[in-house]
Amino acid sequence: MSKSYLKITKVIVSMGIKEGAKDKGIVEKMKVPLAAITGQQPKVCRARKSIAAFSLGKGSPIGLMVTLRGRRMLDFLRKLFAIVLPRTRDFRGANPASFDGRGNYNLGIPEMSVFPEVDYSQLDKPRGLEITIVTNTKDDQKAKQLLEELGMPFAK
């Protein structure tokens, strides 16, 4: 695969909301900041099976997810690399070991309030985001080179 064909196919932004099973309103409330961050309406993720130990019923809302492609994806990545990651507390660079072995990168952000669109006063408590960057390469090294060229600040 030549270098010109390497590209990011999609970015998945998700957040778990464990209180969602008990309080349906919290899921609706958290849709607003996630939609502001991504520019797209989030999809509600539901529990696949009941787990009594967690008092979780099948079909209960437990998270939100957005899949970004095309222009929205590129705008989100530019904002993430240039504004959000440098604003994250104690950020010393993205962990180069967070690749999954198939050329995809996972990044956790402990507080969504580092995004400029989020009004901290609207959040009930600090909530984190999980960001997965999916590339069309199957090699972690090539994916790392691609992300570095796009401006991802990796730790040395």
C-alpha positions, 0 to 999 in steps of 0.5 A: 500500500503506497503512502498516498492511499493512507487515510483516516476513514472515520472517527468515533466519539463516545461516552459511557453514562452509567447513570443512564439506566436509572435516569433517562433524563441524564442521557438526553441532557448529555446529548447537547454538549456531545452534539456541540462538540461533534456537530452531529446528533449522537446515537443512544447506545443501549445495553445488550443484556440484563446484568443484575449486579449492576441493576442494568436491564436489557435495552437501558440507555448506557451511552452516546456515540457519534461517527464522524466522516468527511469534512466534519471528521477533519474539522474535529481532528484539527480542533482536537490536535490544535486546541483540545489536547494542549488544553488537557491538564497534565498532557505530555503527548498522546500515548504511542502505545494506544494503537490496537494492532490494526492501525486504529488509535484510541484516545481517552479524554478525562473531561469534556470541558476542555472542548471550547463548545462545552459550557462547564456550568451545564455539566452535572459532573466531570465526564470523559470521552473516548475517541477512536481514530480508524485508518485504512491501514492495518499497520500501527507504524504507518497509522502513527506516521499518518497521524503525526503528519496530520499534527497529532502530538505524540509523547516522545 
